[in-house]
Amino acid sequence: QDQVSADDSIVVPGTKRKRQRDQIGKQREQKKSKDKKSIQPGVVYLATVPPYMKPQKLRDLLEQYGNVTKLYLAPEDETVWKKRKKSGGNTKKKYTEGWIQFAEKKVAKKVAMMLNGQQIGGKKRN
């Protein structure tokens, strides 16, 4: 009257861990393949920013080309600002250069090609 229950299955030591490692490896490979297919962001560099243009205005101008995810404009040096203010110049904030990140790299490349050498907002000053 020997009865064998379902719990009395034969287990080879180390096989369960090996199966788990194999499953984890497969999951990682699938994740890597998805990452390669995912859309990468693209960054456009602005060497000069039009005088006294605010970041929001620049974002509004560039949003027509594609989704802008990040925008950074480097403010002018404080000593230059103080000198300009002291000599009676404009006291508004001025930016020297900037980086704009678009959601898609393709869009960033198109924007860079289209706007290279072109004015961005406002009239050209000597």
C-alpha positions as CSV (number, residue, x, y, z in Angstrom):
1,Q,0.0,0.0,0.0
2,D,2.6,2.4,-1.0
3,Q,1.0,5.6,-2.1
4,V,2.9,8.3,-4.0
5,S,1.7,11.8,-3.5
6,A,2.3,14.7,-5.8
7,D,4.7,16.2,-3.3
8,D,7.1,13.2,-3.6
9,S,8.4,14.3,-7.0
10,I,12.1,13.8,-7.8
11,V,14.1,17.1,-7.7
12,V,17.7,17.3,-9.0
13,P,19.7,19.7,-7.0
14,G,20.4,23.0,-8.7
15,T,18.0,22.7,-11.6
16,K,15.4,25.1,-10.2
17,R,18.0,27.8,-9.9
18,K,19.3,27.2,-13.4
19,R,15.8,27.5,-14.8
20,Q,15.3,30.8,-13.0
21,R,18.7,32.1,-14.3
22,D,17.7,31.1,-17.8
23,Q,14.4,33.0,-17.5
24,I,16.1,36.1,-16.1
25,G,18.6,36.0,-19.0
26,K,15.8,35.7,-21.6
27,Q,14.0,38.7,-20.0
28,R,17.1,40.8,-20.1
29,E,17.7,40.0,-23.8
30,Q,14.1,40.9,-24.6
31,K,14.5,44.2,-22.7
32,K,17.7,45.1,-24.5
33,S,16.0,44.4,-27.9
34,K,13.1,46.7,-26.9
35,D,15.6,49.4,-25.8
36,K,17.3,49.4,-29.2
37,K,14.0,49.9,-31.0
38,S,12.8,52.7,-28.7
39,I,13.0,56.3,-29.9
40,Q,16.0,58.2,-28.8
41,P,16.0,61.9,-28.0
42,G,17.9,64.4,-30.1
43,V,19.7,67.5,-29.0
44,V,20.2,70.7,-31.0
45,Y,22.8,73.3,-30.0
46,L,22.3,77.0,-30.4
47,A,25.6,78.8,-30.6
48,T,23.9,82.2,-30.1
49,V,20.5,83.1,-28.7
50,P,18.8,86.2,-30.0
51,P,19.2,89.1,-27.6
52,Y,16.8,89.1,-24.6
53,M,14.8,86.1,-25.9
54,K,13.2,84.3,-23.1
55,P,13.3,80.5,-22.8
56,Q,9.5,80.2,-23.1
57,K,9.5,82.2,-26.4
58,L,12.2,80.0,-27.8
59,R,10.2,76.9,-26.7
60,D,7.1,78.2,-28.4
61,L,9.0,78.9,-31.6
62,L,10.6,75.4,-31.7
63,E,7.5,73.4,-30.6
64,Q,6.0,73.9,-34.1
65,Y,8.7,71.5,-35.4
66,G,8.3,68.8,-32.8
67,N,7.9,67.9,-29.1
68,V,10.6,69.8,-27.0
69,T,11.4,67.8,-23.9
70,K,14.1,69.9,-22.3
71,L,15.5,73.4,-22.9
72,Y,18.6,74.9,-21.4
73,L,19.9,78.4,-22.0
74,A,23.2,79.5,-20.5
75,P,22.9,83.0,-19.0
76,E,25.6,85.6,-19.7
77,D,28.4,86.1,-17.3
78,E,27.4,88.2,-14.3
79,T,30.4,90.6,-14.8
80,V,29.4,91.3,-18.4
81,W,25.8,92.0,-17.2
82,K,27.0,94.4,-14.5
83,K,29.2,96.2,-17.0
84,R,26.3,96.5,-19.4
85,K,24.0,97.8,-16.7
86,K,26.6,100.3,-15.4
87,S,27.1,101.8,-18.8
88,G,23.4,102.4,-19.2
89,G,22.5,99.4,-21.2
90,N,19.5,97.0,-20.9
91,T,19.1,95.3,-17.6
92,K,17.1,92.3,-18.9
93,K,18.5,88.8,-18.7
94,K,20.5,87.8,-21.7
95,Y,21.5,84.2,-22.8
96,T,24.7,83.3,-24.6
97,E,24.1,79.7,-25.9
98,G,21.5,76.9,-25.5
99,W,20.6,73.3,-25.9
100,I,17.2,72.0,-26.9
101,Q,16.2,68.4,-26.5
102,F,13.6,67.0,-28.8
103,A,11.7,63.8,-28.1
104,E,12.8,62.2,-31.4
105,K,16.3,62.3,-32.9
106,K,14.9,62.5,-36.4
107,V,13.1,65.7,-35.6
108,A,16.2,67.2,-34.0
109,K,18.2,66.5,-37.2
110,K,15.6,68.1,-39.4
111,V,15.4,71.2,-37.2
112,A,19.2,71.5,-37.2
113,M,19.3,71.3,-41.0
114,M,16.4,73.7,-41.5
115,L,17.5,76.4,-39.0
116,N,21.3,76.2,-39.6
117,G,22.4,79.8,-40.5
118,Q,18.8,81.1,-40.2
119,Q,17.5,83.8,-37.9
120,I,15.3,82.7,-35.0
121,G,12.7,85.3,-34.2
122,G,13.2,89.1,-34.5
123,K,15.0,91.2,-37.0
124,K,18.6,90.9,-37.8
125,R,20.9,93.4,-36.2
126,N,24.2,94.3,-37.7
